[in-house]
Amino acid sequence: MTRTFSWNRLRVVLAVVALLAIVLVPSAVNGTVAGWKDADSSEGAFQAGTVPTPVLTRNCAYISVLGLGARVRVYWKPPAGYQLGDIDVTASTSGLGSVLAPITGFSLASNTTSSGDGSYTTDVPTNLLGGLLGLGTELEIAFQTRHASGWRSNAASVASNAGLIAGLSGSCRNLT
């Protein structure tokens, strides 16, 4: 019997060799004998800093003489390490979606007196609160500590109500 050279058989053999080369060569090239095992480990933790909140030291008061010179008096103390200049005073009407905003024309420094023990008394004139306070509307006055980073503390807040007529039934209560 004579053997004849078959091109088809050669093609099949070459295809099998090529397939084996594609499958086996990358694993041999990418293989490594390097490796390590180390028992050391590291752990870490972080926590966001918090800006301390001013403290209300006494119950607030609504002060008015027949509606004249009406003001909300707030007794408070800045947190340790902070000064009067680090405190912002904002106001908002009560209710959902109410936004605390600076009080126009109000100066904390000129409306605040020191009690000598690190605490302060601040009078917020109701005429500066404009239409926010009147006809039974409740107003929130908030004291917040401002950090040098720009972050602010939670608010130490009071709620004030001027009453219905000339501030005769005005009231104030601490919220925090």
C-alpha positions as CSV (number, residue, x, y, z in Angstrom):
1,M,0.0,0.0,0.0
2,T,1.3,3.4,-0.9
3,R,0.9,6.4,1.1
4,T,-0.1,9.5,-0.6
5,F,0.5,12.9,0.8
6,S,-2.7,14.5,1.9
7,W,-3.0,18.3,2.1
8,N,-6.2,18.1,4.0
9,R,-4.5,16.0,6.7
10,L,-1.6,18.5,6.9
11,R,-4.1,21.4,7.3
12,V,-5.8,19.6,10.2
13,V,-2.5,18.9,11.9
14,L,-1.4,22.5,11.5
15,A,-4.8,23.8,12.8
16,V,-4.4,21.6,15.9
17,V,-0.9,22.8,16.5
18,A,-1.9,26.4,16.1
19,L,-4.8,25.9,18.5
20,L,-2.6,24.3,21.1
21,A,-0.1,27.2,20.7
22,I,-2.8,29.8,21.3
23,V,-4.1,28.0,24.4
24,L,-0.8,26.8,26.0
25,V,1.8,29.5,25.2
26,P,0.1,32.5,27.0
27,S,-0.1,30.6,30.3
28,A,3.6,29.6,30.1
29,V,4.6,33.2,29.2
30,N,2.4,34.8,31.9
31,G,3.2,32.3,34.5
32,T,5.4,33.2,37.5
33,V,7.1,31.6,40.3
34,A,7.2,34.7,42.4
35,G,4.8,35.2,45.3
36,W,4.8,36.2,48.9
37,K,3.0,35.8,52.1
38,D,3.0,38.4,54.8
39,A,1.4,38.3,58.2
40,D,1.5,42.1,58.7
41,S,-1.8,44.0,58.4
42,S,-2.9,47.6,58.8
43,E,-6.1,49.2,60.1
44,G,-7.3,52.7,60.1
45,A,-10.3,54.8,60.9
46,F,-11.4,58.3,60.4
47,Q,-14.2,60.4,61.7
48,A,-15.4,63.7,60.5
49,G,-14.8,66.6,62.8
50,T,-17.7,68.3,64.5
51,V,-18.1,71.9,65.3
52,P,-19.4,72.3,68.8
53,T,-22.8,74.0,69.3
54,P,-23.3,77.1,71.5
55,V,-25.2,76.4,74.7
56,L,-28.3,78.2,75.9
57,T,-27.7,78.9,79.6
58,R,-31.2,80.2,80.7
59,N,-34.7,80.3,79.3
60,C,-35.1,83.1,76.7
61,A,-37.5,86.0,77.3
62,Y,-39.8,88.1,75.1
63,I,-39.5,91.7,76.4
64,S,-42.0,94.4,75.5
65,V,-43.7,97.4,77.0
66,L,-47.1,97.7,75.2
67,G,-45.4,96.5,72.0
68,L,-42.7,99.2,72.2
69,G,-39.1,98.3,72.1
70,A,-40.0,94.6,71.8
71,R,-37.1,92.2,71.7
72,V,-36.1,88.6,72.2
73,R,-33.5,88.1,74.9
74,V,-31.3,85.0,74.6
75,Y,-28.9,83.8,77.2
76,W,-26.1,81.7,75.8
77,K,-22.5,80.6,75.9
78,P,-20.1,79.9,73.0
79,P,-18.3,76.5,73.1
80,A,-14.8,76.3,74.6
81,G,-12.2,77.7,72.3
82,Y,-14.6,80.0,70.4
83,Q,-15.2,83.7,70.7
84,L,-18.2,86.0,70.1
85,G,-16.9,86.6,66.5
86,D,-17.2,82.9,65.7
87,I,-21.0,82.9,66.2
88,D,-23.6,83.5,63.6
89,V,-27.2,84.4,64.4
90,T,-29.9,83.5,61.9
91,A,-33.7,83.5,61.9
92,S,-36.6,81.7,60.2
93,T,-40.3,81.4,60.5
94,S,-41.6,78.1,61.8
95,G,-42.8,75.5,59.4
96,L,-41.6,73.0,56.9
97,G,-39.1,74.2,54.4
98,S,-38.2,77.2,56.5
99,V,-34.6,78.4,55.9
100,L,-32.4,80.0,58.5
101,A,-31.1,83.4,57.1
102,P,-29.0,86.2,58.5
103,I,-31.0,88.9,60.2
104,T,-30.8,92.1,58.2
105,G,-29.4,95.1,60.1
106,F,-28.4,92.9,63.2
107,S,-25.0,93.1,64.8
108,L,-24.2,90.4,67.3
109,A,-21.4,92.4,68.8
110,S,-23.5,95.6,69.4
111,N,-26.6,93.7,70.7
112,T,-24.7,91.4,73.1
113,T,-23.4,91.9,76.6
114,S,-20.9,89.7,78.4
115,S,-21.9,88.2,81.8
116,G,-18.3,88.0,82.9
117,D,-18.3,84.2,83.2
118,G,-17.9,83.5,79.5
119,S,-21.7,83.6,78.8
120,Y,-23.6,86.3,77.0
121,T,-27.0,88.0,76.8
122,T,-28.2,88.9,73.3
123,D,-31.2,91.1,72.5
124,V,-32.7,90.7,69.1
125,P,-35.0,93.7,68.4
126,T,-38.3,92.5,66.8
127,N,-38.4,95.5,64.5
128,L,-35.4,94.0,62.7
129,L,-37.3,90.8,62.1
130,G,-39.8,92.7,60.0
131,G,-42.7,90.7,58.7
132,L,-41.3,87.5,60.1
133,L,-42.6,88.2,63.6
134,G,-46.2,89.3,64.0
135,L,-49.8,88.3,64.0
136,G,-49.1,85.1,66.0
137,T,-46.2,84.0,63.8
138,E,-43.5,81.9,65.5
139,L,-39.9,82.8,64.7
140,E,-36.8,80.7,65.3
141,I,-33.6,82.5,66.2
142,A,-30.6,80.3,66.0
143,F,-27.0,80.6,67.2
144,Q,-24.4,78.6,65.3
145,T,-20.6,78.3,65.8
146,R,-18.6,79.0,62.6
147,H,-15.3,77.1,62.3
148,A,-12.4,78.5,60.3
149,S,-12.9,75.7,57.7
150,G,-16.3,77.2,56.9
151,W,-18.3,74.4,58.6
152,R,-21.0,75.4,61.1
153,S,-22.3,73.7,64.2
154,N,-25.9,72.6,64.8
155,A,-28.1,75.4,66.0
156,A,-28.8,76.4,69.6
157,S,-32.3,77.8,68.9
158,V,-35.2,79.7,70.6
159,A,-38.7,80.1,69.3
160,S,-40.5,83.5,69.8
161,N,-44.0,84.6,69.3
162,A,-45.0,88.3,69.4
163,G,-48.6,87.6,70.2
164,L,-51.6,89.0,68.4
165,I,-51.9,92.6,69.6
166,A,-49.0,94.9,70.4
167,G,-46.9,92.1,71.7
168,L,-49.0,91.8,74.9
169,S,-49.0,88.1,74.8
170,G,-45.5,87.6,73.4
171,S,-43.6,84.6,74.5
172,C,-40.2,82.8,74.0
173,R,-39.0,79.3,74.6
174,N,-35.8,77.4,74.2
175,L,-35.8,74.8,71.5
176,T,-32.4,73.2,72.4
